[in-house]
């Protein structure tokens, strides 16, 4: 019930090794740092030249940096790199104005880093991913394939396993996301107001995570509505729906619908009519 395979389809997932030997899915959070140390192969040093702000748009392709002789077609949903009028398939774009704070960053194929996005390493960014304008990646982050780290979305010490979308105004701290979609303004709170480690209670059984910072585990198929919040140590099983403005706490089994309880004073409403 609380193993990684209960939450995620890990077959052929680029970060599947993160969960090897774990009993509980949240144990992978403490493995992010050593995983990055062992697996990170940075590829941005040549385009940074020691600078923080990327002054000119560059292309990463086949392990090389292309500095000139290309065009960018922005007419579609995602920009394309053209050379002599032909698409350069698999090319990634790092737009001028992006902030790469250090060299400890890997950017995969067919990925776009937009202007004013800020990435601090260590970080792995997968294939076909978008890091949009104003995104803030604070380090110790794994972003898989076909993900979106959206406008003013902040990530730290977290994992997007793939197909993970956080398009607008999200906070993702010390969390693991499967193939999910976060509504605008979703916040995965990761630190208790009381100075103590996070525990999880399920059916009167208490699980001590040993973690002071622990956001949420969001399984494949989870959808959160706009301005929803999860409290530290929340686990949403597969296909859980968290309604807009809702707050989730604890463990929710697969296919649960978490609604907001609202009370309407009909008398007052009628008086205002």
N, C-alpha and C positions, 0 to 999 in steps of 0.2 A: 504493500500500500504506500510506502514512503521511500521506495527505491527509485533511482533515476528512470528506470524503464517503465515505471508506473506513470511517469509524467511526460516522457519524451520518446520519440522514435529516434534512436541513436545509430541505426544502421547507416553506414557510410557517412556519418556526420564527422566533420573535420575536428571537432573537439570531444569526441566520444571517450578518448583516453582519460579525460579529466575525471571521469566517474569510476574508473577501474578500481575495484576493491572496496568501494564505498557501501556502507550499510544504509545510510540515510542520504537523500538527495542533497541536503544542505552541506554535507561534508565537502563537496566540491568547491565551495566558496574559499576555504582555506588552502586550496590547491592552485588557485589562479596564479599567484606569484611564482611558485616553482615551475608551473607549466610554462609560463612565459619565459622564464630563465632558460629552460631546456629547449623550447621550440621556436622562439622568436628569431627570425632571420631578417633583420632590418634592410629596407631597400630605398630609403629616402635621403641618405647622406649626400648623394651627388646633386640632388635638386635643392637641398638646403644650403650647402656651402657655409655652414655655420650660422646662417641667419635664422631668425624666428619667423619672420613674415615672408611668405613666398611672393617675390616682387613681380614675377612673370609666370604666365600659365605654362605648365609643363605637362608632358605626356609620359607615362610609364608604360613601356611595351617590351615584352620579351626580355625582361631584366635590364633594359636600357632606358635612359632618359632622353626623350626627344625634345629639343629646344626650339626647333624651327621647321618650316616646311609642311605644316599641317593646318587644317581648318577645323573649326568646331561648328557642327550643325545643331542649333538649339530649337529647331522647328518641331521636334517630336516631344514625347513625354520625358525622354532622357536624352541628354546631349550625345552626339556621335562624333568620333574623330574621323576626319577625312584626309587622305593623302592622294593627291592627283585625282580628286573627285570620287575616290573609292573608300568605303568604310574600312578602317583599321580595326578589325574585330579583336576583342580582348584588350584593347588599349584602355588605360585608366587616365582620368584627368584630375590634375591638382590645379585648381584655378588660382590665379593671382589674388592675393589677399587672404588666402588660407594661412593659419598659424600652425606650424609644426614645431613644437617647443623643444624637441631633442631628436636624436637620430634613432631612438629605440622604438621605431614604428615600422610595421609592414603593411603595405597596401596591395590588395589582390588585383585580379584582372577585372576589366570592365566596371570599375568602381569610379565614383565621382566624389571629389572633395570640393565643396563649394566655397566661395569667398566668405571670409570671417568665421568659418568653422575652426575650432581650436582642438588640436589633438596633442595630448601629453603622453609620452610613453611611460612604461612599456605598453604597447597595444598592438594587436593583430586585427586588421580590417580585411574581411573576406572578399570574395568575388561578387560582382554585380550589386554592390551595396552603394547606398547614397548617404553621405554625411553632409547634411544640408547647412545652409547659411545660419550662423549663430549657434550651431551645435557645440557642446563642450564635453570632450572626452578627457577625463581627469587622470587616467593611468590605471594600470592593472585591469585592462579591459580586453575582452575577446568578443569580436563582432563577426558573426558567421556570414554565409553567403545570402544574397538577396534580402538584405536587411535595410531598414531606414532608421537613421538617427537624425531626427528632424529638427526643425527650427526651435531654438532655445531649449532643446532637450539636453539634459545633463546625465552623464554616465560616469560611475566610478566603481571599481572593484566588482565588475559585473560581467555577465555572459549573455550574449544573444546567440542562440544556437543555430539560427537560420530561419529565413522567412519571418523574422521578427520586425514588427513595424511600430515605431514610436515617433509619429510624424510631427507632433506639435506640443510644445510646452510641458514635456514630461520630466520627471526625476526618477532615475533608476540607480539606486545605491545598494551595493552588496546583494545583488539579486541575480536570478537565473531565469531567462525567458526562452521558451520554446517558440513554436510557430504561432505567434499571437498578434493581436492588434490592440494597441492602446489608444483610447480616445484622447482628444486634446485635454491637457491639464491633468493627466493621471500622475499620481505621486506614489511611489513605493517607498514609504518611510523606513529608515534603516536603523534608527537609534531611539531607544526607549527614553522617556523623560526621566524615569527613575534609574539611577546608576546601578544597573544589574544586567546580567547576561540573559539572553532571550531563551525562553522555554516555550514549548508548544504542548497544549493539552488536547488530547483526542480520546473521547469516550472514557474520561476519568483517568487516563494514563498520561503522565507528564514526561515529556521528552526534553532533556537538558541538551541544548545545542552546543553549549560552551562558547557561543559567539556573543560578543558585546554589540557588534554591528551585524545585522541580518535583516535585509529588506523582505523580499518575497520570492517565492517559486511560482512561476506561471507556466502551467503545462500547455502542450499543444492544443490549439483550438480555443484558447481563452480570449474573450473580448471584454474590454473595459469601456464603460461610457465616459463621457466628458466629465472632468473634475472629480473623478473617483479617487479614493485613497485606500491603500492597504497599510495596516499597522505592522510594526516589526514582527517578523516571523510568520507571515501569512503564507499559506499554501493553497493555491487554486488548482484543483484537478482538471483533467482534460475537459474541454468544451464548457467550462464555467462561464457564465455571463454575469458581470458586475454592472449594475445599472448606473446611469449618470448620477453624480453627486452622492453615490453610495460609499460606505466605508466597510471594508472587509477585515475580519480579524480571525485568526486561527486557521483551521483546516476545513476546506470545502470539497466534498467528494465530486467525482466527475458529473458533468451535466447539471450541476446546481445553478439556480438562478438567484442572484443576490439582489434583492429589491430594496428601495428606500421606503421606509415607513413615513407616511405623511398624514398629517391631520388637518382637516379643513373646517374652519368655523363658518358653516354655511349661513348662520344668522348674520354675521358681520358682513359677509359677502353680499347678501341680499340688501342690507341697509345701505351699502355703498352704491347699489345699482340705481 
